[in-house]
Amino acid sequence: MTNEKLMEIFADTAYVRTGGSEEEKRCARYIADKCRELTGREAALESFAVPMADMAAASFTVDGRPVPCKGYLCAGSGSVEAPLLYLPNTDPCSLAACRGKIVLLDGYLGYWIYQDLLENGAVGFVTYDGNANYTDRDIDRRELRSYVSQGRKIPGVNINAKDAIQLVRAGGGTARIALEQDEREGTSQNVVLDLPSQGEGYILFTAHYDSTSLSQGAYDNMTGSAGLLALAERFAGAPHRYGMRFCWCGSEERGLLGSKAYAAAHEEELKNCALNINLDMIGSVMGKFIACVTGEEKLVHYIEYMASELGWGMEARQGVYSSDSTPLADKGVPAVSFARLAPNNTATIHNSYDTAALVLAERMQADVDFIAAFADRMGNAARCPVARQIPDNVKEDLDVYLNRKRKKK
């Protein structure tokens, strides 16, 4: 794939495509068309159910003064009024002050902090995003994920960081949240392409193609999706010993929903999957190339040795990468996620600054070259050398990431 063709993909997909939206479906069809164009083979669209909500109205006031906000999708409808509490710490003493309060949080609303809010009697929540030093006042559209709420919902809104700072400076006050929304079931889809093999086993390539509500998602993660297209084009010519299946996952940004749906629908087939190769954020102008192995430590060393052999600068480690590799590893499939991680001051994600300006075609090509070299070795191995077993320490990390266990402090 030429540099021009790569950058054409970014131009063609320069729009917001949140999970379950019509724009996401449009992008799925585009990827399927590209598969046909580049490989001569048909890709399938595999639909799965996702929770959706249409927000009719959302408001947030403090002492009667309106604060610009976006209501949390899937957080129910209704209103609540209570004192506003800023919660910078989440120790038991701090959490005890949440009872009867609307709580302003730093960071994302994760599973455990939400459970803590419920257990300590909070009646609503406020999060914020953006940057106090940026000129924009963008606000991301967030949702109360079903695996976080577990059916227990309190209303929440998201605001800009500048307004959050002003609220804390003012010392709180009486806050009111009101939400009116229609919650329903929608659909998202994975795009799946199979290349033939000489044997029964296969290697599964994954990358997500959806974006968050403010973002064109060029770096996160059309880079990975374009990388998969480039790999599929390269490998379409001659069958490997192992089959190669490519899955462009939908709704990753909503909690890895596409890869979770794929793992559930293809659980029996996964017994023949030797390895998952996941691409999530490559090809950025700045940043270091990394490999995160959710599998045996030997694979970490193998990748390091191969990189030295090829003169490729990178870092490799064992652990859990926050991407579509995780649900597959949880089903027992060893995985490696490749990424080029840029410093925050040169490339940010999940906001309106994530555009093709962050991507360098030459860097994309180089990243794909290395990943292709690794995949070619695995795909043509007499026997894929990666142990089909997830080590106990990695299982522990998976339990923490998937909220089955709480991280030890």
N, C-alpha and C positions, 0 to 999 in steps of 0.2 A: 504494500500500500504506500503510495507516495505521500510526501508531506502535504501536498495540496489536497489530496483526498481525505487525509486525516482532519485537516482544518475545516474542510467542507462539512464533515459530520458535526463539528461543534457549531458551525453557522446554522445548519439545518435544525439543530435541537436547542437553539438559544431561547428557550422559554421555560416558564415554571411548569413542572409536571409532578404534582403531589400525588401520593398513593391513592388510587381509587378515582382519580379525576379523569375527565375526557382527554385532557392533555397527556396524561400518562398513557392512556390507550393509544393515542395518536403516535406517541414515541415508540410504543411496542410494535405497532404496525410498521413503522419506519425501520426498526431494527430487523424485523422479519423480511422486509423488502431488501435490505442490505445483505442479509444472509443469502438470499436467492441470487442477488447480483454478484456477490463475491465468491460463492462456493458452488452455485448451481443446484443447491439443495433447499428443500422447503423447511422452514422452521414452524413449530407449532406454538400457538398461544394457549397457555393453560391458565384458566381463570380460577380465582379463589375468592371467598367472601371476606370483606373487610368492613368494620364499622365506619359509618359516615354520619355527618351531621351538617345541617344547613343552619347557620347562625342568623336569626332574624334581627336580634338586637342584643347588645352587650354594653353595660355601663359600669363605671367605677367612680365613686365620689368619695372625697375625704372632707369632712366638715362642710358638706354641701358643694364643694368645688369639684367640677368634673376633671378627671385625669384621663388622657387618651389611653385607650386600651384595646385589646382584642380578647374576647371571651374564649375560654378553653372549650374546644369542641368535645362533645360526649361527656360533659360534666353536668348534664341535666339542665332544667329550666327552673326559674324561681329567683327569689331575692333574699338577701341576708344583710343585716346591719349590726355592726359590733365594733368595739375598739380595735384600732390597727396596732399590731405588734410587729416590730422588726426582729427577726430571729437569726442573728449571725452565727450562733452556736447551736449545736443540736445535742448537747449533753442532757442528762435527765433533769438537772436543775433548770436549764433554759426551757426545755420542752414543757415543764410543769406550768409555765406561765401562759401556755397557749389556750387554756380552757376559756371558751366563750369569745375567742378572738378571731379576727381575720388576720392571717399571718403573712408577712412579707418575707420571702425567702431569697437567699443568694443561690444562683445556679439553677439547674434543672430540677424538676419534680420527679425524683426517682421513687422506686417502689418503697424502700424502707422509710424515707422521710415522710411519704404520704401516710404510711401505716402509723408512724409516730404521731403525725398530726391528728389522725382519727382517734387514736388511743388516748391522746391528751386533750381531747375535747375541742379542737379548733373547729370553727364553723365556716371558714372560707380561706382561700389562699391567693397570694399575689406573687408572681415571678417577674423577672425583668431580663431583658437582653439588650443588645447593642453595646455601644462603647461611649463612655462619658466624654471622650476626646474627639469623637467623630462629629461631623456637622449634621448628619442625618438624624431623623427621629423615627427610623423604621421600627416596626414592632412585628415580631414573628407570630404567625398563627400556630398555636400549639394545641395539643389534645390531651385529655385525661385518658391514658391508654387503659384498655380493659383489663390487662394483666396487672396494672397498677391499682386500679380502683377495686377490683374484685367485686363489682356491683355496689359498692358503698361510695356514694358520690356527694361531695360538697362543692359549691361553686368556686370558680377561680378565674382570674384574668392574668394576662401578660402585659407589661408596660415597658417603656423605654428606660434605660439605665439613668438617664438624666432626671427623669421624673422620680425614680426611686430615690435618688440622692436627695432631691428636694423634700420628699416626704419624710425621710429620716432626719434631715436638718430641722424640719418643722416640729419634730417630736411626736409624730403620730396624730391622733385625733379619732373621730368617729367615721368609720368607713362603711360604704354600702356597695355591694355587688349585685347586679341584676342581669340575668341571662334568659334569653328566649331562643330556643333552637328546636329543630326537628331532627331527631336521631333516627337513623335507618340503617339497613344493610346495603352495602354496595359491592362492587367487584373490582379487583385488581388482577393483574396477570403476569405470569412469567413467560419468557420467550425461550423456547428450547429447540436446539439444533443438534442433530446427531451426525457424526462422521463415522463411516464404517471402520471395522477393525479386522485383524487377523485372528483374534481370540475372543474370549467371553468377557473378560474384565474391561473396565473402562476408567478413564480419568475424567473427573467433572470439573469444568471451568465455570467460575461464577463471577458476576459483577452486577451491581445494582444500577438501574437507569433512572430511578425516580429522583426527585429533588425536594427540598423544603419549600415553604410557602413564599419566601422572598427571593429564592435563588434560581438562577439558570442551571446550576449544578454542573458547570463545565468541569471543574477540578474534582468535585465530589458529586457524581462520579461518572460523568460522561467520558472521562479519561479511561477509567476501567472498562467501560462498555465499548469504547472505540478500540481499546487494546484487545478485547475479546474478538471483535470483528477482524482485526488484523491477524490474530492468531488463527482464527478459523480459515481465513483466506490462505494462509501459509500451509496449513495442514490438510487442506481439502484435496490436494493433488494425489497423494499416495497414502493408503491405509497404514497405520501403525500397528504394532502388536496389540496394543490396548486401544479400545475404542475411545473416542473423544466426544464428550457431550458438553455442550455450551449452554449455560442457563443465565439469561439476563433477568435478574430478580426485580420484581416490583415491590413497592411499599417497604423498602429497607429502612427508610428514614422514619417509619412509623413503628419501629420495633422489630426489624428483621422479619416482617410478615411474609414476604415472598419466599425466603429460604426456609422458613418454618413450614409454610404450606407445601413447598416442594418436598421437604424431608418427610412430611406426613403422607403425602400422596405416593411417594416412590420408596417407601421404607423397605419393601422387599428387594427392590432393585439395588438399593444401597449396599446390600451384602456383596455385590460384585464390584463396588466402587473402590478402587485401590487408593485413590488420592483425590483430594479437592485442592485446586489451585484457584485462589481468589484474588481478584484485582480490585483495589479500592484506593483511588487517588494516586495516580502515577503521572509522569510527564510534566510536572510543574517546573517553571523556570528555575526556582530556587529549591533547596531542600535535599535531604539525604535519603538514599534508597535503603529500604529495610525489608526484612523478611521475618514474619512472626509465625512460628511453627506451633500449631496446636496438635502435637503428636510427640513422638519420641525425640529425645535430645540428639540422637545420632543424625537426624535429618538436618538439624541446625548446623552441625559440623560439616555435613556433606555439602550444604549450600555455601558455607564459608570456604571450603576447599575449592569448590567449583569456581567461585568468584575470584579467588586468587589465581587459579589456573587461567582464567579468561581476562585477568587484569581489570576486574570490575570492583569498584569501591562500594561497600555496603556494610550494613550491620544486620546480624541475625540473632534471634532470641527465641526462647520457648515461652509460650503463654497463650492468652486468649486475646484475639483481635476483635474489636467491636465492629463486626461486619458479618456478611452472609456465611462465612466459614463456620461460625459458632454453632448454629443449629445442626449442621452436618457433623461436626466433631462430636456433638452431644449424642448423635446416633452411632458413634463409633468410627466415623470416617476420618482418618488423619488429614490434616489440612495445613496449607501454608498460604498466608496472605502476603502479597507483595504490595508495597506502597512507596511513594516518594513523599516524605513528610516535610513540608515547608515551614519555616518559622512563621509565627502568627503575624508578624509585621510585614511579611511579603506575600502571604496567601491565607485568607480566611475563608471559612466555609459556613454554610447555613445562613447566609445573608446575601444582600444584593451585590456584594463585591465579588462573588464567585462567578466569574465570566471567563471566556476564552483568553482574556488578557493574561491569565495566570499560567497558561499552557505554552510550552515550546515544542514545536513539531519534532525538532531534532532530538530533544530529550525523550519525547514519546517513543520515537523509533529506537533509541538506545535501550530504553527500559523494556520495550517489547522484545528486542533482540535477546536480552539476557533471559527473560521469562521463557521465550521460545526455546532457547538452548536447554534450559532446565527441563521444560515440558517434553522436548524431543528425547532427552535421555530417559525420562520416566516412561514415556509412551512406547519407546522401542526396547525397553529392558526385557531380557529373557524372562525375568520375573521382577516385578516392581519391588525394589529393596526396602520400601518403607513398611515398617511393622503395622499391621492392621489392629492396632491396640492403642488406646489412649492411656498414658501413664496416670498413676493415682494423683500426683501433684497437679496435673492439668485437669483431671476430673474435679478436684477441689476448686480450682479456679472457675471451671464451668458452673459449678453449683453456686458460687458467689455471683457470677455474672448473670445467671438466669434466675436469681433471687430465690434459690432453694435454701441457701444459707446466707447468713449475714457475715460480712467481712469482719474479721477480728480486729479490734482496735489495739 
